[in-house]
Amino acid sequence: AQLSTKGRQSLLPAAADAALRMPALTARGLARQLRITPQGALLLLKRLQAAGVVREATGRRSFRAYVV
């Protein structure tokens, strides 16, 4: 479990960079950009949201989009 957490953390800067470059970012879009699973991308987006880097813009429970 520690290795997977460490891997996600190493992708956090790339995820933040992608969020800054896109007007809206979805887990699926981030997954494609970083070549990871959508579930992994969603975890990265949740970490960015917790850090105040992005916010969820749709108000939905699924197919969410995040903005800076």
Biopython code that builds the backbone (N, CA, C, O; Angstrom):
import numpy as np
from Bio.PDB.StructureBuilder import StructureBuilder

atoms = [
    (1, "ALA", "N", (0.820, -1.196, 0.000)),
    (1, "ALA", "CA", (0.000, 0.000, 0.000)),
    (1, "ALA", "C", (0.862, 1.256, 0.000)),
    (1, "ALA", "O", (0.507, 2.258, -0.622)),
    (2, "GLN", "N", (1.990, 1.203, 0.696)),
    (2, "GLN", "CA", (2.843, 2.374, 0.735)),
    (2, "GLN", "C", (3.397, 2.720, -0.639)),
    (2, "GLN", "O", (3.516, 3.897, -0.980)),
    (3, "LEU", "N", (3.732, 1.723, -1.422)),
    (3, "LEU", "CA", (4.277, 2.007, -2.739)),
    (3, "LEU", "C", (3.263, 2.723, -3.620)),
    (3, "LEU", "O", (3.619, 3.662, -4.332)),
    (4, "SER", "N", (2.007, 2.294, -3.580)),
    (4, "SER", "CA", (1.005, 2.947, -4.414)),
    (4, "SER", "C", (0.748, 4.375, -3.945)),
    (4, "SER", "O", (0.524, 5.260, -4.771)),
    (5, "THR", "N", (0.776, 4.614, -2.649)),
    (5, "THR", "CA", (0.606, 5.971, -2.138)),
    (5, "THR", "C", (1.768, 6.836, -2.578)),
    (5, "THR", "O", (1.585, 7.982, -2.989)),
    (6, "LYS", "N", (2.963, 6.281, -2.488)),
    (6, "LYS", "CA", (4.144, 7.034, -2.894)),
    (6, "LYS", "C", (4.074, 7.369, -4.381)),
    (6, "LYS", "O", (4.452, 8.469, -4.786)),
    (7, "GLY", "N", (3.592, 6.430, -5.198)),
    (7, "GLY", "CA", (3.463, 6.672, -6.630)),
    (7, "GLY", "C", (2.475, 7.785, -6.935)),
    (7, "GLY", "O", (2.727, 8.624, -7.800)),
    (8, "ARG", "N", (1.346, 7.795, -6.224)),
    (8, "ARG", "CA", (0.362, 8.859, -6.435)),
    (8, "ARG", "C", (0.944, 10.204, -6.044)),
    (8, "ARG", "O", (0.709, 11.203, -6.724)),
    (9, "GLN", "N", (1.699, 10.243, -4.959)),
    (9, "GLN", "CA", (2.282, 11.507, -4.530)),
    (9, "GLN", "C", (3.247, 12.025, -5.568)),
    (9, "GLN", "O", (3.317, 13.234, -5.788)),
    (10, "SER", "N", (3.997, 11.145, -6.215)),
    (10, "SER", "CA", (4.943, 11.603, -7.216)),
    (10, "SER", "C", (4.228, 12.150, -8.448)),
    (10, "SER", "O", (4.809, 12.933, -9.199)),
    (11, "LEU", "N", (2.987, 11.753, -8.665)),
    (11, "LEU", "CA", (2.205, 12.274, -9.788)),
    (11, "LEU", "C", (1.449, 13.546, -9.422)),
    (11, "LEU", "O", (0.890, 14.199, -10.303)),
    (12, "LEU", "N", (1.421, 13.909, -8.151)),
    (12, "LEU", "CA", (0.675, 15.080, -7.722)),
    (12, "LEU", "C", (1.124, 16.360, -8.435)),
    (12, "LEU", "O", (0.264, 17.125, -8.873)),
    (13, "PRO", "N", (2.419, 16.630, -8.573)),
    (13, "PRO", "CA", (2.828, 17.839, -9.307)),
    (13, "PRO", "C", (2.348, 17.836, -10.764)),
    (13, "PRO", "O", (1.943, 18.876, -11.284)),
    (14, "ALA", "N", (2.392, 16.681, -11.418)),
    (14, "ALA", "CA", (1.919, 16.595, -12.800)),
    (14, "ALA", "C", (0.412, 16.828, -12.864)),
    (14, "ALA", "O", (-0.081, 17.460, -13.799)),
    (15, "ALA", "N", (-0.314, 16.323, -11.877)),
    (15, "ALA", "CA", (-1.760, 16.528, -11.831)),
    (15, "ALA", "C", (-2.081, 18.001, -11.604)),
    (15, "ALA", "O", (-2.993, 18.539, -12.231)),
    (16, "ALA", "N", (-1.345, 18.655, -10.719)),
    (16, "ALA", "CA", (-1.558, 20.086, -10.470)),
    (16, "ALA", "C", (-1.257, 20.889, -11.728)),
    (16, "ALA", "O", (-1.986, 21.825, -12.056)),
    (17, "ASP", "N", (-0.195, 20.532, -12.431)),
    (17, "ASP", "CA", (0.149, 21.223, -13.674)),
    (17, "ASP", "C", (-0.962, 21.061, -14.708)),
    (17, "ASP", "O", (-1.321, 22.021, -15.390)),
    (18, "ALA", "N", (-1.505, 19.858, -14.826)),
    (18, "ALA", "CA", (-2.604, 19.616, -15.771)),
    (18, "ALA", "C", (-3.825, 20.450, -15.396)),
    (18, "ALA", "O", (-4.499, 20.993, -16.272)),
    (19, "ALA", "N", (-4.112, 20.553, -14.101)),
    (19, "ALA", "CA", (-5.262, 21.345, -13.653)),
    (19, "ALA", "C", (-5.085, 22.818, -13.997)),
    (19, "ALA", "O", (-6.050, 23.498, -14.345)),
    (20, "LEU", "N", (-3.869, 23.302, -13.903)),
    (20, "LEU", "CA", (-3.615, 24.711, -14.212)),
    (20, "LEU", "C", (-3.716, 24.998, -15.700)),
    (20, "LEU", "O", (-4.021, 26.123, -16.093)),
    (21, "ARG", "N", (-3.466, 24.004, -16.523)),
    (21, "ARG", "CA", (-3.473, 24.200, -17.982)),
    (21, "ARG", "C", (-4.839, 24.004, -18.629)),
    (21, "ARG", "O", (-5.068, 24.461, -19.749)),
    (22, "MET", "N", (-5.749, 23.324, -17.927)),
    (22, "MET", "CA", (-7.057, 23.012, -18.500)),
    (22, "MET", "C", (-8.140, 23.861, -17.848)),
    (22, "MET", "O", (-8.081, 24.101, -16.642)),
    (23, "PRO", "N", (-9.133, 24.323, -18.617)),
    (23, "PRO", "CA", (-10.220, 25.092, -18.004)),
    (23, "PRO", "C", (-11.049, 24.242, -17.036)),
    (23, "PRO", "O", (-11.529, 24.750, -16.022)),
    (24, "ALA", "N", (-11.216, 22.971, -17.340)),
    (24, "ALA", "CA", (-11.909, 22.031, -16.456)),
    (24, "ALA", "C", (-11.249, 20.679, -16.654)),
    (24, "ALA", "O", (-10.868, 20.318, -17.768)),
    (25, "LEU", "N", (-11.118, 19.943, -15.576)),
    (25, "LEU", "CA", (-10.413, 18.670, -15.634)),
    (25, "LEU", "C", (-11.272, 17.578, -15.008)),
    (25, "LEU", "O", (-11.799, 17.739, -13.907)),
    (26, "THR", "N", (-11.404, 16.467, -15.723)),
    (26, "THR", "CA", (-12.133, 15.316, -15.203)),
    (26, "THR", "C", (-11.124, 14.222, -14.850)),
    (26, "THR", "O", (-9.973, 14.257, -15.285)),
    (27, "ALA", "N", (-11.567, 13.268, -14.067)),
    (27, "ALA", "CA", (-10.691, 12.140, -13.719)),
    (27, "ALA", "C", (-10.286, 11.382, -14.977)),
    (27, "ALA", "O", (-9.131, 10.976, -15.109)),
    (28, "ARG", "N", (-11.209, 11.191, -15.887)),
    (28, "ARG", "CA", (-10.901, 10.472, -17.126)),
    (28, "ARG", "C", (-9.869, 11.228, -17.965)),
    (28, "ARG", "O", (-8.941, 10.626, -18.505)),
    (29, "GLY", "N", (-10.032, 12.539, -18.071)),
    (29, "GLY", "CA", (-9.081, 13.342, -18.834)),
    (29, "GLY", "C", (-7.694, 13.340, -18.203)),
    (29, "GLY", "O", (-6.684, 13.228, -18.898)),
    (30, "LEU", "N", (-7.655, 13.464, -16.881)),
    (30, "LEU", "CA", (-6.372, 13.434, -16.184)),
    (30, "LEU", "C", (-5.725, 12.065, -16.322)),
    (30, "LEU", "O", (-4.509, 11.963, -16.488)),
    (31, "ALA", "N", (-6.534, 11.016, -16.252)),
    (31, "ALA", "CA", (-6.015, 9.651, -16.405)),
    (31, "ALA", "C", (-5.350, 9.478, -17.763)),
    (31, "ALA", "O", (-4.278, 8.881, -17.858)),
    (32, "ARG", "N", (-5.972, 9.991, -18.803)),
    (32, "ARG", "CA", (-5.383, 9.898, -20.136)),
    (32, "ARG", "C", (-4.068, 10.651, -20.211)),
    (32, "ARG", "O", (-3.093, 10.148, -20.770)),
    (33, "GLN", "N", (-4.034, 11.862, -19.645)),
    (33, "GLN", "CA", (-2.822, 12.674, -19.702)),
    (33, "GLN", "C", (-1.658, 12.040, -18.951)),
    (33, "GLN", "O", (-0.520, 12.078, -19.419)),
    (34, "LEU", "N", (-1.942, 11.458, -17.787)),
    (34, "LEU", "CA", (-0.879, 10.904, -16.950)),
    (34, "LEU", "C", (-0.658, 9.411, -17.173)),
    (34, "LEU", "O", (0.245, 8.814, -16.586)),
    (35, "ARG", "N", (-1.493, 8.810, -18.031)),
    (35, "ARG", "CA", (-1.424, 7.372, -18.328)),
    (35, "ARG", "C", (-1.566, 6.536, -17.052)),
    (35, "ARG", "O", (-0.759, 5.652, -16.765)),
    (36, "ILE", "N", (-2.628, 6.854, -16.299)),
    (36, "ILE", "CA", (-2.965, 6.109, -15.088)),
    (36, "ILE", "C", (-4.438, 5.736, -15.159)),
    (36, "ILE", "O", (-5.132, 6.119, -16.102)),
    (37, "THR", "N", (-4.914, 5.000, -14.181)),
    (37, "THR", "CA", (-6.322, 4.612, -14.172)),
    (37, "THR", "C", (-7.193, 5.810, -13.765)),
    (37, "THR", "O", (-6.717, 6.708, -13.070)),
    (38, "PRO", "N", (-8.452, 5.828, -14.189)),
    (38, "PRO", "CA", (-9.361, 6.888, -13.747)),
    (38, "PRO", "C", (-9.502, 6.931, -12.225)),
    (38, "PRO", "O", (-9.655, 8.007, -11.647)),
    (39, "GLN", "N", (-9.453, 5.767, -11.576)),
    (39, "GLN", "CA", (-9.548, 5.734, -10.117)),
    (39, "GLN", "C", (-8.337, 6.431, -9.485)),
    (39, "GLN", "O", (-8.483, 7.175, -8.515)),
    (40, "GLY", "N", (-7.159, 6.191, -10.032)),
    (40, "GLY", "CA", (-5.955, 6.853, -9.544)),
    (40, "GLY", "C", (-6.017, 8.350, -9.769)),
    (40, "GLY", "O", (-5.601, 9.133, -8.914)),
    (41, "ALA", "N", (-6.542, 8.751, -10.933)),
    (41, "ALA", "CA", (-6.674, 10.173, -11.241)),
    (41, "ALA", "C", (-7.658, 10.838, -10.287)),
    (41, "ALA", "O", (-7.438, 11.968, -9.852)),
    (42, "LEU", "N", (-8.737, 10.141, -9.962)),
    (42, "LEU", "CA", (-9.716, 10.695, -9.034)),
    (42, "LEU", "C", (-9.093, 10.903, -7.652)),
    (42, "LEU", "O", (-9.370, 11.903, -6.990)),
    (43, "LEU", "N", (-8.258, 9.968, -7.223)),
    (43, "LEU", "CA", (-7.571, 10.133, -5.941)),
    (43, "LEU", "C", (-6.653, 11.358, -5.966)),
    (43, "LEU", "O", (-6.575, 12.102, -4.988)),
    (44, "LEU", "N", (-5.967, 11.559, -7.079)),
    (44, "LEU", "CA", (-5.111, 12.743, -7.214)),
    (44, "LEU", "C", (-5.946, 14.018, -7.155)),
    (44, "LEU", "O", (-5.571, 14.980, -6.485)),
    (45, "LEU", "N", (-7.081, 14.023, -7.858)),
    (45, "LEU", "CA", (-7.949, 15.201, -7.851)),
    (45, "LEU", "C", (-8.495, 15.478, -6.459)),
    (45, "LEU", "O", (-8.615, 16.635, -6.056)),
    (46, "LYS", "N", (-8.827, 14.423, -5.722)),
    (46, "LYS", "CA", (-9.313, 14.607, -4.351)),
    (46, "LYS", "C", (-8.230, 15.191, -3.463)),
    (46, "LYS", "O", (-8.521, 16.017, -2.598)),
    (47, "ARG", "N", (-6.980, 14.775, -3.663)),
    (47, "ARG", "CA", (-5.873, 15.340, -2.888)),
    (47, "ARG", "C", (-5.672, 16.814, -3.244)),
    (47, "ARG", "O", (-5.434, 17.644, -2.366)),
    (48, "LEU", "N", (-5.768, 17.130, -4.530)),
    (48, "LEU", "CA", (-5.643, 18.530, -4.953)),
    (48, "LEU", "C", (-6.786, 19.371, -4.395)),
    (48, "LEU", "O", (-6.591, 20.529, -4.025)),
    (49, "GLN", "N", (-7.964, 18.788, -4.339)),
    (49, "GLN", "CA", (-9.115, 19.495, -3.781)),
    (49, "GLN", "C", (-8.908, 19.747, -2.286)),
    (49, "GLN", "O", (-9.183, 20.844, -1.799)),
    (50, "ALA", "N", (-8.429, 18.743, -1.563)),
    (50, "ALA", "CA", (-8.175, 18.887, -0.128)),
    (50, "ALA", "C", (-7.116, 19.946, 0.149)),
    (50, "ALA", "O", (-7.150, 20.611, 1.185)),
    (51, "ALA", "N", (-6.172, 20.100, -0.785)),
    (51, "ALA", "CA", (-5.111, 21.095, -0.628)),
    (51, "ALA", "C", (-5.551, 22.477, -1.088)),
    (51, "ALA", "O", (-4.804, 23.444, -0.938)),
    (52, "GLY", "N", (-6.763, 22.583, -1.650)),
    (52, "GLY", "CA", (-7.262, 23.874, -2.103)),
    (52, "GLY", "C", (-6.753, 24.304, -3.466)),
    (52, "GLY", "O", (-6.890, 25.469, -3.838)),
    (53, "VAL", "N", (-6.163, 23.372, -4.220)),
    (53, "VAL", "CA", (-5.639, 23.695, -5.546)),
    (53, "VAL", "C", (-6.761, 23.731, -6.577)),
    (53, "VAL", "O", (-6.779, 24.597, -7.452)),
    (54, "VAL", "N", (-7.702, 22.785, -6.473)),
    (54, "VAL", "CA", (-8.841, 22.738, -7.389)),
    (54, "VAL", "C", (-10.123, 22.666, -6.570)),
    (54, "VAL", "O", (-10.101, 22.375, -5.374)),
    (55, "ARG", "N", (-11.236, 22.938, -7.238)),
    (55, "ARG", "CA", (-12.539, 22.754, -6.604)),
    (55, "ARG", "C", (-13.444, 22.046, -7.598)),
    (55, "ARG", "O", (-13.294, 22.191, -8.811)),
    (56, "GLU", "N", (-14.389, 21.274, -7.062)),
    (56, "GLU", "CA", (-15.334, 20.550, -7.897)),
    (56, "GLU", "C", (-16.370, 21.543, -8.392)),
    (56, "GLU", "O", (-16.945, 22.293, -7.603)),
    (57, "ALA", "N", (-16.612, 21.550, -9.706)),
    (57, "ALA", "CA", (-17.449, 22.587, -10.302)),
    (57, "ALA", "C", (-18.847, 22.130, -10.705)),
    (57, "ALA", "O", (-19.691, 22.975, -11.003)),
    (58, "THR", "N", (-19.124, 20.830, -10.726)),
    (58, "THR", "CA", (-20.402, 20.374, -11.266)),
    (58, "THR", "C", (-21.469, 20.156, -10.208)),
    (58, "THR", "O", (-22.659, 20.269, -10.502)),
    (59, "GLY", "N", (-21.064, 19.843, -8.974)),
    (59, "GLY", "CA", (-22.027, 19.533, -7.933)),
    (59, "GLY", "C", (-22.634, 18.144, -8.060)),
    (59, "GLY", "O", (-23.588, 17.814, -7.355)),
    (60, "ARG", "N", (-22.093, 17.339, -8.942)),
    (60, "ARG", "CA", (-22.604, 15.981, -9.146)),
    (60, "ARG", "C", (-21.800, 14.984, -8.330)),
    (60, "ARG", "O", (-20.713, 15.290, -7.840)),
    (61, "ARG", "N", (-22.356, 13.779, -8.193)),
    (61, "ARG", "CA", (-21.648, 12.703, -7.495)),
    (61, "ARG", "C", (-20.782, 11.888, -8.446)),
    (61, "ARG", "O", (-19.849, 11.213, -8.011)),
    (62, "SER", "N", (-21.078, 11.944, -9.723)),
    (62, "SER", "CA", (-20.263, 11.233, -10.708)),
    (62, "SER", "C", (-20.019, 12.157, -11.890)),
    (62, "SER", "O", (-20.699, 13.172, -12.039)),
    (63, "PHE", "N", (-19.069, 11.814, -12.714)),
    (63, "PHE", "CA", (-18.691, 12.628, -13.881)),
    (63, "PHE", "C", (-18.392, 14.060, -13.444)),
    (63, "PHE", "O", (-18.860, 15.019, -14.058)),
    (64, "ARG", "N", (-17.622, 14.187, -12.396)),
    (64, "ARG", "CA", (-17.269, 15.502, -11.858)),
    (64, "ARG", "C", (-16.208, 16.174, -12.691)),
    (64, "ARG", "O", (-15.391, 15.512, -13.331)),
    (65, "ALA", "N", (-16.223, 17.489, -12.682)),
    (65, "ALA", "CA", (-15.180, 18.284, -13.327)),
    (65, "ALA", "C", (-14.610, 19.233, -12.280)),
    (65, "ALA", "O", (-15.341, 19.782, -11.456)),
    (66, "TYR", "N", (-13.317, 19.413, -12.326)),
    (66, "TYR", "CA", (-12.612, 20.246, -11.357)),
    (66, "TYR", "C", (-11.999, 21.440, -12.064)),
    (66, "TYR", "O", (-11.520, 21.340, -13.193)),
    (67, "VAL", "N", (-12.023, 22.575, -11.372)),
    (67, "VAL", "CA", (-11.446, 23.812, -11.908)),
    (67, "VAL", "C", (-10.515, 24.403, -10.862)),
    (67, "VAL", "O", (-10.590, 24.084, -9.676)),
    (68, "VAL", "N", (-9.635, 25.273, -11.340)),
    (68, "VAL", "CA", (-8.691, 25.950, -10.433)),
    (68, "VAL", "C", (-9.389, 27.103, -9.763)),
    (68, "VAL", "O", (-8.781, 27.810, -8.959)),
]
sb = StructureBuilder()
sb.init_structure("model")
sb.init_model(0)
sb.init_chain("A")
sb.init_seg("    ")
for serial, (resi, resn, name, xyz) in enumerate(atoms, 1):
    if name == "N":
        sb.init_residue(resn, " ", resi, " ")
    sb.init_atom(name, np.array(xyz, "f"), 0.0, 1.0, " ", f" {name:<3s}", serial, name[0])
structure = sb.get_structure()
